[in-house]
């Protein structure tokens, strides 16, 4: 006899799960070397998974997932790491300074979210600390990503700016992921969105301007309005997983919309004649930075790297 439960916290060896029927929270372990068929993740059981727990308190099986967001693992003996599963929305927390989030990182995350069918919103955080130059950069990023079709929010958990909009954007009754570099303010946002979450807040290193890890494991926090919010450890870099290089362009929505206008139906938008994407880049209708990041991914596909 087993019971169905939701994984709400993963520490690597132990998992906190909530029983679907009784809502009892339990600490359990995985039975043996439990893995999804064909999965080579460093964490075969992820936050957001629905699992079966036996009478001994061991996870014996994992339900099929509707989606995941994964990235290459820094452990070369494994293929990837799963941030969370069964997501209804993702929110990538971005900062324009201390630390600065590169568009290369943003675009790799968005490609992964597109591949797994997870709607994503960009959240430009810490606007209370922006200089005039920082605000100009934020406006530039906002214009770029809204022109592509992504929602963009500006927030400050310290002043409350944009927090009402962020709360209303969370998947009602569903599971929303907050992700981003260390130091972008995820924990502060979590504490503002989830009363009693008590997520640890850290400082940005003055030596190198990068965030220091405060969240060490992924956790689902129940939202007052229903549903869950996933707090995940800060990500240094984002390597792509299980994506075909020759269909990469399908995961840039503005490129995919223009594909019917290209001379060749299988145009990769690299150096083919009559490419509508390249023409639109020249005309300024497709963001040049997005196209540059696409070419960088395409041309360096075999390189295992974690760039900010």
C-alpha positions in Angstrom: 0.0 0.0 0.0 1.4 3.4 -1.0 0.2 7.0 -0.8 0.5 9.8 -3.2 2.5 12.8 -2.1 4.0 16.1 -3.4 7.8 16.7 -3.0 8.1 20.2 -1.4 11.7 20.2 -0.4 14.8 18.4 -1.5 18.1 18.4 0.4 19.9 15.8 -1.7 19.4 12.7 0.4 16.1 13.5 2.3 12.9 14.8 0.9 10.0 16.6 2.6 6.7 15.5 1.0 3.0 16.4 1.7 0.4 13.6 1.6 -2.2 14.5 -1.1 -5.1 13.1 1.0 -4.2 14.1 4.6 -1.9 17.0 3.9 0.6 15.5 6.4 4.2 16.6 5.9 6.8 13.8 6.1 10.5 13.4 5.8 11.3 10.5 3.5 14.1 9.0 1.5 14.3 7.4 -1.9 14.1 3.6 -2.2 17.4 2.3 -3.6 18.7 3.9 -6.8 15.3 5.3 -7.9 15.4 7.0 -11.2 13.0 8.0 -14.0 13.4 5.7 -17.0 16.1 7.1 -19.3 16.8 10.1 -16.9 20.4 11.0 -16.1 19.8 13.8 -13.7 21.9 14.5 -10.6 18.6 14.7 -8.7 16.2 12.0 -10.0 13.6 13.3 -7.6 12.8 17.0 -7.8 10.7 19.6 -6.1 7.3 19.6 -7.7 7.3 15.8 -8.3 4.3 13.7 -7.4 5.5 10.5 -5.9 4.3 7.2 -4.2 5.5 6.6 -0.7 5.4 3.2 0.9 4.5 2.2 4.5 8.2 2.4 5.4 8.5 6.1 4.4 10.4 5.5 1.2 9.7 7.0 -2.2 9.2 4.0 -4.5 8.0 5.6 -7.7 7.6 9.0 -9.4 4.6 10.1 -11.4 5.1 11.2 -15.0 5.9 14.9 -15.2 4.1 17.4 -17.3 7.3 19.5 -17.7 10.6 20.4 -16.1 13.2 23.1 -16.2 16.7 21.5 -16.4 20.2 22.7 -16.9 23.5 21.0 -17.4 25.1 19.9 -14.2 28.6 21.1 -13.2 29.2 17.4 -12.3 30.5 16.0 -15.5 29.5 12.5 -14.7 25.8 13.4 -15.0 23.9 15.1 -17.8 21.8 17.6 -16.0 20.2 19.0 -12.9 16.4 19.5 -12.5 15.4 22.8 -11.0 11.8 21.8 -10.5 9.0 19.9 -12.2 5.3 20.2 -13.0 5.5 24.0 -13.4 2.7 26.4 -14.4 5.0 29.4 -14.7 8.6 30.6 -14.2 9.9 34.0 -13.1 13.5 34.8 -14.0 14.8 37.4 -11.5 17.1 39.8 -13.3 19.3 42.6 -12.0 21.1 45.3 -14.0 23.8 45.9 -11.4 25.3 44.1 -8.4 25.2 41.5 -9.9 24.5 42.2 -13.6 22.5 39.5 -15.4 23.8 39.0 -18.9 21.5 38.6 -21.8 23.3 35.4 -22.7 22.2 33.9 -19.4 18.6 35.3 -19.9 18.3 33.8 -23.3 19.6 30.4 -22.3 17.1 30.2 -19.5 14.3 31.3 -21.9 15.3 28.7 -24.5 15.1 26.0 -21.8 11.7 27.3 -20.7 10.4 27.3 -24.3 11.7 23.8 -24.8 9.8 22.5 -21.8 6.7 24.6 -22.4 7.0 26.7 -19.3 5.6 30.3 -19.7 8.3 32.7 -18.3 8.2 36.3 -17.0 11.3 38.5 -16.5 11.4 40.3 -13.2 13.8 43.2 -13.1 14.4 43.5 -9.4 16.1 46.0 -7.0 14.8 49.1 -8.9 15.1 51.1 -5.6 18.9 50.9 -6.1 19.0 51.9 -9.8 21.0 54.9 -10.9 19.8 56.9 -13.9 22.1 54.8 -16.1 20.8 51.6 -14.6 17.2 52.7 -15.3 18.1 53.3 -18.9 19.5 49.7 -19.1 16.3 48.4 -17.5 14.2 50.2 -20.1 16.4 48.8 -22.9 16.0 45.2 -21.6 12.2 45.7 -21.1 11.8 47.0 -24.7 13.8 44.1 -26.1 12.0 41.3 -24.3 8.5 42.8 -24.6 9.0 43.1 -28.3 9.7 39.4 -28.5 6.6 38.6 -26.5 7.7 38.1 -22.9 6.1 39.8 -20.0 8.5 42.0 -18.0 7.9 43.3 -14.5 9.9 45.8 -12.4 10.1 45.1 -8.6 11.6 46.1 -5.3 10.8 44.0 -2.3 12.3 46.7 -0.1 10.0 49.5 -1.2 7.1 47.3 -2.4 7.2 48.7 -5.9 5.8 46.2 -8.4 5.0 43.6 -5.8 1.2 43.7 -6.4 1.8 43.1 -10.1 4.2 40.2 -9.3 1.7 38.6 -6.9 -1.1 38.8 -9.4 1.2 37.2 -12.1 1.9 34.1 -10.1 0.1 31.0 -11.3 -3.1 30.9 -9.3 -3.5 27.5 -7.7 -0.4 26.3 -9.6 3.3 26.1 -9.2 5.6 29.0 -10.0 9.4 28.9 -10.1 11.6 31.8 -9.0 15.1 31.5 -10.5 18.2 33.6 -11.2 21.8 34.3 -10.2 22.7 34.4 -6.5 22.3 37.9 -5.1 19.4 39.0 -7.4 17.0 39.2 -4.4 15.1 35.9 -4.7 15.0 35.3 -1.0 13.8 38.8 -0.3 11.1 38.4 -2.8 10.1 35.1 -1.3 9.8 36.6 2.1 7.6 39.4 0.8 5.4 37.0 -1.2 5.1 34.2 1.4 4.6 35.3 5.0 6.6 33.1 7.4 8.9 31.7 4.7 12.0 33.0 6.5 14.2 32.5 3.4 17.8 33.5 4.3 18.9 36.8 2.7 22.6 37.3 1.8 24.7 40.2 0.6 26.4 40.7 -2.7 30.2 40.3 -2.5 31.9 43.7 -2.6 35.1 42.0 -4.0 33.6 40.6 -7.2 30.1 42.0 -7.4 28.4 38.6 -7.4 25.8 37.1 -5.1 26.7 34.7 -2.4 24.5 31.5 -2.1 22.0 31.7 0.8 19.4 29.1 -0.5 21.1 25.7 -0.5 18.2 23.5 -1.6 15.0 23.8 -3.5 11.7 24.3 -1.6 8.1 24.7 -2.4 6.4 27.4 -0.3 2.6 27.4 -0.1 1.1 30.8 -1.3 -1.6 32.5 0.7 -3.7 32.7 -2.4 -3.2 29.0 -3.2 -0.6 27.1 -5.1 3.1 27.1 -4.5 6.2 29.1 -5.1 9.5 27.3 -5.8 12.6 28.9 -4.2 15.7 27.5 -5.9 19.4 27.9 -5.2 21.1 30.7 -7.2 22.4 29.6 -10.6 25.9 30.6 -11.7 25.4 29.5 -15.3 22.9 27.8 -17.5 23.8 25.0 -19.9 21.1 23.6 -22.2 19.9 20.1 -22.0 18.3 17.7 -24.6 17.8 20.4 -27.3 18.6 19.7 -31.0 21.0 22.2 -32.3 19.1 22.3 -35.7 15.8 23.2 -34.0 17.3 25.7 -31.6 15.9 28.6 -33.7 12.3 27.3 -33.0 12.9 28.2 -29.4 13.4 31.9 -30.2 9.7 33.0 -30.7 10.5 36.0 -32.9 12.6 33.7 -35.3 9.9 31.0 -35.4 7.3 33.6 -36.4 9.5 34.7 -39.4 10.4 31.2 -40.6 7.6 31.1 -43.2 9.0 34.2 -44.8 12.5 32.6 -45.3 13.5 31.4 -48.7 14.1 27.9 -47.4 11.7 26.1 -45.1 14.6 24.6 -43.1 16.5 27.9 -42.8 18.7 28.0 -39.7 19.2 31.8 -39.9 23.0 31.5 -40.0 24.2 32.2 -43.5 21.4 31.1 -45.8 20.3 33.4 -48.6 16.8 34.9 -48.4 16.7 34.6 -44.6 13.9 36.8 -43.2 15.4 36.7 -39.7 18.7 38.2 -40.8 16.8 40.8 -42.9 14.8 41.8 -39.9 17.9 42.1 -37.7 19.4 44.5 -40.3 16.2 46.5 -40.3 16.0 46.6 -36.5 12.8 44.7 -36.3 14.5 41.7 -34.5 16.8 42.6 -31.5 20.4 42.3 -32.7 21.5 41.1 -29.2 19.1 38.2 -29.3 20.4 37.2 -32.7 24.0 37.4 -31.5 23.2 35.2 -28.5 21.5 32.7 -30.9 24.5 32.5 -33.1 26.8 32.1 -30.1 24.7 29.1 -28.9 24.5 27.6 -32.3 28.2 27.9 -33.2 29.5 26.8 -29.8 27.0 24.0 -29.3 29.5 21.3 -28.3 31.2 23.5 -25.7 30.4 22.7 -22.1 30.4 26.1 -20.4 28.8 28.1 -17.7 29.0 31.8 -18.6 27.3 34.6 -16.7 
